[in-house]
Amino acid sequence: SHLPQELVDMIIDHLYNDRKTLAQCALVSKHWVDTAYMHLCAKISPLDSPSRVPSLTTFALSLPSCPHIKRYTKNLGLYSSPRSRKKVNVSIEALSSVLENLPNLDTLTCGDVELVLQPWKTKLGSRHVKTPLRVPHVRFCKTHFTSYEVNTSALHNLLSRLKGTQTLSLTHITLEANDLSLYIPAETRASLQKLVTVDTAPHLAARRSLLRNPRELH
C-alpha cells in the first residue's frame, strides 16, 4: 500500500541537508517532487559551478524554464569560486533579471564578487524591470562595486532597484565617499530597519542619519 502524502513529506523533510538524496527522491515519483525541490531550491549558489565557467547571465536566461527554483528559492548566494584567482564579475542587469524571477526570495548574499554596471556586455541588454524586486535582507561581504560617481555606483544602482529592504549588511567593504548615506537611496532608507557594518570605511557617525532608530546600528 502507498504511504500517505503527509508521511512521505515528513520523511523527505528530514533529508533537508542531504542534496544528493533529495535529488534522487525527486526522480522517484511525481508525488515526491515538490517536497524534494522545496529543500533543493531553498538556497542556491549559481556561480559555484565546478564543471564550467560561472555565468549569472546564463542562469538568468534559464530561470523561466525552472519553475521549482522560481517557487521555492529563499536564499540566493553569489560567491567567487575558491578556484578562481580573481573576483567574479556580477552584472547588475543579470542580477536584476534573476531577482525578477525569484518572487519569494528572502535573502541576497554577495561574497567576494565584483558588482558591475555593464549592460552592453550582457545578452539581457539594458531593460526596464517590470516587477518590483523585493528582497528583505541584503548582505555584502568583500564585495567590490564599480563606481564612476557616487550616485552611479553599482551599490547605489542595485539598492535603487530593490524594494522593501529591511536589513543591509556591509562587511569588509571599502567605499570611496566617507558618507555612506550617499550610496543608499531615499526609498531604501525609508524601509531600512537594521544596518550592519563590519570593517567598512564609513564611520558610525556617518551612518546615524540612515535609520530612524540609531540603536539598530551594528
Disulfide bonds with the S-S distance in Angstrom:
none
